[in-house]
Amino acid sequence: MTWSEEVALIFLKFLHDPELIRYLLLITKPIHNNYVSEEARLFHESLRMTREKRWKIIKELSKHRKFHKMNSLVPITCTLPFDNGMWKNSCELIKSIHYIRKGFLRRKFLIRDNYTDDVDLEIPLKVKCINLIFNDDTKGDDFRGYLSKNEIQECLDDFEIYQDIDDNIDGETPYNELPYLLIELWCDGVLRSGRTNRIYKYTDNTDLYIQEMMN
């Protein structure tokens, strides 16, 4: 239920006049929107930190020899109140977002009869792949197979270089000539790669493995 609907129901208990309620909403809705916008602005400003403020905090901690509370990884130019853990997580997140680029993570897709083609992996399955790429336990090892994290990153770097060149020359490298990872897809314990044109969701019982690195 929207804010307007909630307010209208409250007014209805006391006023019993729909036309009067509509008139009052025309007056109150802009006031409410301005209030919410101002609250949001103040909240987001509170999340920002100037370089001077961060320097002041560091100097104060140094003065009291509380070096263990310093966040040495966070750049002095960072405008968010991050500690070392938050900064590391944000760097990992930004790094992982690049893997979602269209065309880098692909799977076999049944086009017709027994003909398949390599198509862009669904976003939910991309999320699973990215988690497995950076996974350090046996699940990550099984997903990566013979490939290392560095080799996968190099493949992504090459993919981005091709796209950057295409953008600069206003051209387009053929889809099948770009570097990419071909993902093997299992669902409910059955190999589905190339046998289905089903669109998968994150909640589906799927297992993913790198089938081949095309580079």
N, C-alpha and C positions, 0 to 999 in steps of 0.2 A: 504494500500500500504506500502510495506517495505521500509526501508531506501535505500537499494540498487536500488530498482525500481525507487524511486523518483530521486536519483542521476543520474541514467541511462537516464531518460527522460530529465533532465536538460542538460546533456552532448550531447544528441542527437540533441538538438537545435543548437549547435555550431559545433559539430564535424562531424556529419552525417556519422560516420563510426562505425558500431556495434563491429567489432573486436578490434578497438582501445579503445572503451568504456569498453569492457570486460577486457582488459589489465589494464586500469586505475583503474577499480573497484578492481582488484586483489591487487593493491597497496594501495588503499585508505580504503578498508573495514577493514583490521587489525588495521590501524591507528585510524579509527573511533571507533572500538570496544575497543581499549585500552583507548581512551579518555572517553568513556561512563563508563567503569569499574572504572577508576580513580575518576570520578565525583561521582559515586555511593559509592565508598569507603570513600571519604571525607565527603559525606553527612551522612552516617551511623556513622562515627566517631564523627561527630558533635552532634549526638544524645546521645552520651555516656557522663557520668559524673563520675569522680573518687570520692572516699570517701573523699580525701583531699579537692577537690573542693567544695563538699557539706558542709563539716565542715566550710570551709572558708566563704561560703555564710551565714550559720547560725550564725557564730560569728559576721559577719558584720551587720546582721540584729539585733542581740542582742545588739551590741555596740550602734546602733542608736535607740534602744528600739522600733523597728518595729516588735513587736511580732505577730501582726495580719497577717504579710506576711510570717511567718514561716509555713512550712508544717510538722506538728507534726506526721502525720500518715505515712509519707514516711520513710522507713528504711534508715539509713545512708549508707548502702551498695548498695542501688538501683543505677544502672548505667544509668537510663533514667531521663531526666529532668521533672519528674512528680510533679504536685502539689497534694494537698490532694484529690481533685475531680478525677483527672486522676488515682491516686493510687487506690481509692475505686472502680472506674469503672473497672480497670484491674483485681482486685481481684474478682469482681463479674463475669467478663467474664471467668476467669480461672476456677472459681467454676462451672459455667454453662456448660462449655465444657465437663465436666465429664458425663453429662446427655446424650450426644450423643453416648456414648459407645454402641456398637452393642449388641442388645438383651435386653436392659433395658426398652426402650419404645416400646411397641408392639401394634398391632391391629389385629382384626379378618380378615382373608383373605379367600376368597372362593376358595377352591382347586378344587372341582368338585361337580356337582349336589348341594346337600345341606350340603356337608362336608366342614367345615372350620377348620383353624388352626391359632394359634397365631404366627404372623411373625413380624420381625423387621419393625418398622415404617419408612416411607420414610423420608429422611433428611429434606425436606421442612416442613413436618408436625412435625418433632422433634423440629425444630426451633420455630414453633408456640407453641408447648407444653412448651418448656423451658421459653419462654416469659411469658406464663400464670402461670407457677409454681412460678415465682418471681413477678407476678403482684399483687399489693396491693389493686386494686379496685374490683368492683363487678364481673368483668369478671374472675379475678383470683380466687375469692371465688367460683364462679359457676364451674370453671374447677376443682378445688381441692375437692369440695364437702365436705365430712365429714373429710377429711384428712388435717393435718397441714403441713406446710413447713418442720418442723422438722421430722415428720413421713416419708415424702417423701425422705428427705435426709438420714435418717436411712436405708431406703430400698435400696437406692443407695449404701450406705456404705457396707451393707451386700452383695450386688451384686459384688462389687469390691473385697471384702474379698474372696468370692468364686473363682473369677477369679485369684486372687493372689495365692491362695492355689493350683489351677490347674496348674499355671505356675511353681510353686516350685516343685510339684511332677510329672510334665510332664503328667498330666491327664486332664480329661475334664468332668465336671459335666453335666449330661443330660440337654438339653436346657430347658425342661419344669420344671426342679427342681430348676432353678435359681430364685432368687427374681426379680420381674419386675412389671412395671405398665402396665395394660391393658387399652388402650385408646378407648373410644367410639367415633365413627366418624359419623358426620352428614355432608351432602353436599347438597347445595341448599334447606335446610330446611327439608331434608329427611334423616332418619336414614339409614346409609349405612354399619354399622358394620356387617361383616359376610355375606353380600349380594352381594359383588362385588370383583373382582380381578383387578379393575382399579388401576393404579399408579397415585397418586395425586401430584400436583404441589403446590407451595406456593401461586400462584395467584388464585387457585380454591376457590370457596366460601364454605369453610369448617368451621365447629364448632367442637371443641374437648372438651372432658370431661374425667376425670378419671373414668373408669368403675369399676375397681377393682385393689387392690394392692395385688399381689401374693407374699407372704413372708413366 
